[in-house]
């Protein structure tokens, strides 16, 4: 008997591997998210898997020792509304904290109402650290109208 996908035990989270790249690209393309830089940052990616199928993804792109970019958050359309995205983002935040990053940043065109539930706040581009601004996400991949958000991970206040 197959478990319901709404049960946390049915969908497992694990670190992404090179064998997952085609599934990750398919998820990101379906969500109209960029795939640029994914292979180079794959070590920071987590996938959600259900019955052998990759149904969700989230990535952490290291910008420098202090900052990382939360990127590539996507869940297959038939698996949405089951908490998979929330579990993926929570895992990425926990991984960032464990890695000692001071803050996470993200760019979004569609989820500016979703990420505050994790503690992210909107910031202007001019307060984003140079190391984060230098990423491809900021320089060429995401449009200049994308919302920028940050989450402080230590005692230092967010900009």
C-alpha positions in Angstrom: 0.0 0.0 0.0 1.4 3.4 -1.0 1.6 6.1 1.6 -0.1 9.4 1.1 2.3 12.1 -0.1 1.0 14.3 2.6 2.8 12.1 5.2 6.3 13.4 5.9 7.6 9.8 5.9 6.5 9.3 2.2 8.8 11.9 0.8 12.5 11.8 1.7 15.0 14.6 1.5 18.6 13.9 0.5 21.6 15.7 -0.9 21.5 16.0 -4.7 23.9 14.0 -6.8 25.1 14.4 -10.4 22.6 11.7 -11.4 19.8 14.0 -10.3 20.7 16.9 -12.6 18.3 16.1 -15.4 15.4 15.8 -12.9 16.5 19.1 -11.2 16.6 20.8 -14.6 13.1 19.5 -15.5 11.7 20.8 -12.2 13.3 24.2 -12.5 12.3 24.6 -16.2 8.7 23.6 -15.3 8.7 26.3 -12.6 10.3 28.8 -15.0 13.4 29.1 -12.8 16.9 29.5 -14.1 19.2 26.5 -14.4 22.4 28.5 -14.8 25.0 27.6 -12.2 23.2 24.6 -10.9 25.9 22.0 -11.8 28.6 24.2 -10.2 26.6 24.6 -6.9 25.2 21.0 -6.9 26.9 20.2 -3.6 24.6 22.7 -1.9 21.4 21.2 -3.4 18.8 19.0 -1.6 16.1 17.0 -3.4 12.8 15.6 -2.3 12.2 12.1 -3.5 9.0 10.0 -3.6 9.0 6.4 -4.8 12.2 7.0 -6.8 11.0 10.3 -8.4 12.6 13.7 -7.7 9.6 15.8 -6.8 11.3 18.9 -5.2 14.5 20.8 -5.1 16.2 23.6 -3.2 19.7 25.0 -3.5 22.3 26.8 -1.5 24.9 28.7 -3.6 27.9 29.7 -1.5 28.8 33.4 -2.2 31.6 33.6 0.3 32.4 32.4 3.8 29.6 34.6 5.3 26.8 34.5 2.8 24.8 32.0 0.7 22.1 32.4 -1.9 18.9 30.3 -1.4 17.9 29.4 -4.9 16.1 27.0 -7.1 13.2 26.2 -4.8 10.7 24.1 -6.8 8.2 21.3 -6.3 6.5 19.3 -9.0 3.0 20.6 -9.7 1.3 17.4 -8.6 3.1 17.4 -5.3 2.4 21.0 -4.2 0.4 21.8 -1.1 1.8 18.9 0.9 4.5 20.7 2.8 7.4 19.5 0.6 8.5 23.0 -0.3 8.5 24.0 3.4 10.5 21.0 4.4 13.1 21.7 1.6 13.5 25.4 2.7 13.7 24.4 6.3 16.4 21.9 5.4 18.3 24.5 3.4 18.2 27.0 6.3 19.4 24.3 8.7 22.2 23.4 6.4 23.2 27.1 6.0 23.2 27.5 9.8 25.3 24.3 10.2 27.8 25.7 7.7 28.2 28.9 9.7 26.8 31.4 7.2 25.8 34.7 8.7 22.9 35.3 6.3 21.0 33.9 3.4 19.8 35.9 0.5 17.3 35.1 -2.3 15.7 36.6 -5.3 12.1 36.0 -6.2 9.5 37.1 -8.8 6.6 35.1 -7.4 7.1 34.0 -3.8 7.6 37.3 -1.9 4.6 36.3 0.4 5.9 32.8 1.0 9.4 33.4 2.4 8.5 35.7 5.3 7.0 32.6 7.0 10.6 31.4 7.4 11.8 34.8 8.7 13.0 36.3 5.4 12.6 40.1 5.1 12.6 42.2 2.0 15.7 44.4 1.5 16.8 46.8 -1.2 19.6 45.7 -3.6 21.9 48.4 -2.4 22.4 46.8 1.0 23.2 43.4 -0.4 26.9 42.4 0.2 29.1 42.6 -2.9 29.8 38.9 -2.8 26.1 38.1 -3.2 25.7 40.8 -5.9 28.5 39.2 -7.9 26.6 35.9 -8.4 25.1 35.1 -11.8 21.6 35.2 -10.2 22.1 38.9 -9.4 24.2 40.0 -12.4 22.4 38.3 -15.3 19.9 35.5 -14.5 17.2 37.3 -12.4 15.7 40.5 -13.6 16.3 43.7 -11.8 12.7 43.8 -10.7 13.0 40.6 -8.6 12.3 41.0 -4.9 15.5 40.6 -2.8 15.1 39.0 0.7 17.4 38.1 3.5 17.5 36.0 6.6 20.0 36.6 9.4 21.4 33.3 10.7 23.5 34.5 13.6 23.4 37.3 16.1 24.4 39.9 13.5 21.4 42.0 12.3 20.3 41.6 8.8 21.0 44.7 6.6 
